[in-house]
């Protein structure tokens, strides 16, 4: 399934003419607009290390609206900071799920293709791919990664002495072990490129998505998707979403109310883990983060069924005001759906509920 080409959107003709302001003036601007700062020095310290323009989007929910950007009565700096800290915790939690999903997709791709075609270097063969230009790009990525590894410093940094490790019972052994890729490159002269299970480790999630969507045979894409409990169209849709979400998280961007732009397809097959109630995902929620959170848990149901991720999500989100839930598209009674409830009422879930939860304050 090929993606439609994207067109360059036109830019406006306005000229940016705002001057750069120092920290003190930026802090004063917040006060002038009505934001309460019980501890001005503390507020300045946070702004110095976070950045005014990075924190400013988190002030919007506490404002009366444009054009003056005045704050509602009683809005305090700690309210803004609390929202920022929540968003950071949310990103870390989402990254935890994305890591497991990405690793599972890598394994599904290399295991299926290597065993089906009985070739650990299957990806070198262009006949497995639709777009030969993209295939050439894939080979360049792997070749460049291999060359950089060979040009780089050796990963084995030497042996530790027995006297240094006596107390640990280690004896003489390497302080650092070379990676599997370096071992292959230094040990094997041919084939030039590493086997599939090392190749996938060199790919970003975007490159992984591109490789899967470029497979010529739909049966191969379907088999990869089935290994993580999805259909082929759903896998391709969700991977595009995960590329976008991971980029937001990796660059520490605003996540809780961001417009993702590439939303996950809603499964129409009962074989795919999904919300049980017909109205559990309001229409407006399809264009918010909530559908992404549901999709991540759906994959975790297959690749990590004993994960406590759903409970940790509940622990984080349940403390938030309705404003935050609405911005993420999360319904008020979201935990009532069996899709989530089964994770929150399990023995591990009950044990997790007894643990104290708190967000870091710095």
N, C-alpha and C positions, 0 to 999 in steps of 0.2 A: 504494500500500500504506500504509494508515493505521496509526499506532502505537497500541497499547492505552493507555488513560488510566492514569496512575500514581496510586496512593493514598498519602496521607500516612501515614508510619509513626509509630506511637505512641512517645512519649518516656517514659522512666522517671521516677520521682518523687524520686530521690536529689538532695540539695542539695550543690553544690560548696562545700567549706569550706576548701580549701587556701589558705594565705597565700603572698604573693609573697616570694621570696627574692632576696637580692642575689647578684651574680656570685661573690663569694668563697665564699659558702655553697654555691652550686651546684657550684662546682669541688671543694670539699671533699667534697661528697656523692659525686662520682665516685670519689674516692680511698677514701672509707670503704667503698664497695662493691667495691673491689679493682681498679680501673682504674689501670694503671701510667702515671705522668706523669713521664718523664725530665726534661722542662723545664717546670716549672709555669707560668712566665711566658708561655711560648709557647702552652701550652694555654689560659691565661686570655685571651690576645689573640685566639685563634680563637673562643673562646666569646663574647667581647664583640662580635665583628662578625658571627658566624653566628647566635648565639642558642642557649641551652641546649636549649630545647624544640624547636628546629628540628633540632638535631644528635642529640637523644636517640633518635629512631627508628633511627638508624644504630648505636646501641650494642646493640640487641636481639640481633643474631646472635652477639655476644660474651658474652652473659649466660648464667647457668646456668638462669634461668627465674624465674617469679614464686614467691612474693609479694615476696621481698626484693630482686630485681633485682641479685643479686650477679654479678660478672664471673668468667668462667673464669680459671684460673691463667695468667698470662703475657699476658693481654689488655692492650694498651697504647693510649694515646690516639691514637698515630699509625695504629693499625689502623682505628680509627673514622674518623679524618680521611681516610685513604686510600679508604675505602668511600664517603665523602661526595664526594670529588673525582671518583671514578669515576662516581658517579651524575650529577654535574654534566656530565661529558664525554658521558655517554650521552644526556642530555637534549638537549645541543647537536647531537649527531649525528642524533637522531631528528627534531629541529626542521628540520634541513637537508633531510631526505627529505620531511617534511610540507610544507615550503614548495613544493617542486617538484610534489608531488601536488596541493596546493591550487590552485596557479597553472594546472596542466594541466586541472583540473576546471572552473575558471572559463572557460578558453578553450573547452573542449568545450561547455559550456552555451551561451555567447553565440554561438559560431560555428554550432552546429547550429540553434538557434532563430531566429537572425537570417536565415540563408540559407534555411532551410526555409520560413519564413513570409514571407520577403522584406520584413521589417519590423525596422529597427534598434531600434524601441521596442516590440517584441512584449510585453515584460513588463508594460506598462501595461494591456494587454487582459486582463480578468479571465477570459475564456473559456478561457485556457490553463491555468487552475488549478482544483484540486478544491475547496479550502477558501477561501472568499472573505474570511473574517476574516484568515487568514494572508496572503492576497494584499494586503489593505489594510495589514497590518503591513509588508510588503515595500515598498510604495509610501511609507509613512511614513518608513522608514529612509532611502530614497534622497532623499526630499524634505527631511528634516532635515539630511542630509549636505550637500545643495546649499545650503540656507539658511545653515548654519554657515560654509560656504565664502564666501558672499557677505557675511556679517556680519564675517568675520574680516579681518585685515590683508592687504593685497595681497601676493602671493607674489613679485612683481617688486620687488626692493629697490633698483633703480637700475642705472646703467651704471658700469662700471669705466673709469678714464681710461687713455688710451693709454700715458702715462708709467708707470703702475703695472704694465702688462702687457707692456711692450716686451720684457723679457727672456723672457717666455713666448710671444711672438708672437701674442698674443690680440687686440691692438688694442681698439677700443671694442666691448664686448659686455656683455650682461646678466650681473651677478654671480649672479643666481638666476633660473631660468626658471620661469614659472608652470606649474602642473600642467595636464594635459589637461582635467580637470574644470573648473578655474577658467576656462580658455580658452573652453570651451563655454558656460559660464554667462554670461560677459561678452560673448560674441560673438553668441550665438543667443537670441532671445527666445522662440521656439517651436520644437519642443515644450518645455513647461516643464521636463521631466525629461530627463536626458542619455540618449544611446543605450546600448544593452545593454552594449557593451564598456567603458563607463565605469561603468555601474551595478554590474557584478560586482566592480569594484575597491573599492566601498564596503561590501561584505559581509564579515562575519567568516566563518570556516569553518562555524560553526553556522548562520548565516543562509543560507549557500550550500547547506548540506545541506537546510535547510527548504524552500528554493526549488525544489530538484530533486525532492524527495520529494512536493512539492505539485503538480507538473505533472500535468495532467489525463490526457494521453495516455501510455499506457505505452510506445508506440512512441518518444516523445520521450525518455523516461527511458532506454530501451534504446539509443537512438542516442548519447546522451551517454556512457553507460557504455562502449559499443563503442569510442569514440574513445580511451579509455585502457586498452583491452584487457580489459574486465570485462563481466559480464552485469549486467542491471538489479538483481536481488536482491543480488548481491555488492556492487555499488557502494553501494546504500543501506545495507547492513550495515556496510561498511568506513568509510563516511563518518561514521556514528554513532560508531564506535570512534575515528576520528581526531579528532572533536570533543572527546571525553573526553581523549585522550592529549595533544592540543595544549593543552588547558586546564591539564593537569598541568605540562607543560613551560613554558608561558607564565607560570605562577605559581610556577615554580621548586620544584615539589613533588617528593616522592620517587617515582621511576619504576621503579627496577630490580626491586622486589618488591611494588609496589603492586597492590591488587586493582582492576583497571580497571572491572569490572562490566559493560561493554558490549564483548563480544568479537567479532572478525571472523568472519564465516561462512566455513567451509572450502569452497572451490570443488569442485564435482563435475564440472566440464567440463575436458577436457584442453586446451581452447583458451585457458584462463587459466593464466598462468605460476604454477607452484606446485612444492612439493617433489616429487621424483620417487619416492622410496622410500615404500612403504605405511606403514612404521613410523617414518618420519622425524619425525613429530609425535606423540609419545606423548599419550595422552588427557589426562593432567594438564597438558600444555603448552598445550592449547587454552585454558586459563583463565589463562595467564600471558602475559608480554610477548612471548615468542618468536613466537607466531602473528602479532602485530602487526608485528614486524620482518620476518617473511616476507612479509606482505601489502604492506608498503612497498616491498620489493625487487621484488615482482611488478609493481607499477605502474611503478617505475623502469625495469624491463626494457622497457617500452613507451615511456614519455615521455622517458627519458634513458638509452638503452642503453649508452652509453659511460661512464656514471658509475662512479666508484671507491668508491661508498658501501659496497658489500659488503666491499671490502678494508679500508676504514677501520673498519667494524664488527668485522671479524676482528682487526685490529690492537689494537683496544680490548679486546675480550672475551677474546682468547687469553691475556692476561696475568693473568686473574682466577682465583681459587681455585674449586674445584668448588661451594662454598657459593653463590657468586654466580650461577653458571650454573644451578644447581638452582632458585634463587629466581626466575629469569627463565624457567624451563621449557626451557632450551636443552640438548639432548642432548649427551653427551660427545663424540660423533663427528659433530657437526652439519655440519662442513665437508666430510664425505665425500659428502654428497648432491650430485648433479650440479647442482641448483638453485644452490648456492653455489660448488661447485668450479669451474664454468666462469668465474666472476668472479675467483677467486683464482689461477687458473693462466694467465690471459691475460697478454700482454706488459706491459700497464699494471699488472696486479696484481703481477707479478714485480718490476717497477721499484719499486712502492710498498713491497714487502717489504724492499727494501734500505735504506729510509729509517729513521732512528732514531725511535722513538716514546717519548714520556714524558708523563706527566700533570703539569700545573702544581702547584706545592706551595703556592700562596697564591692 
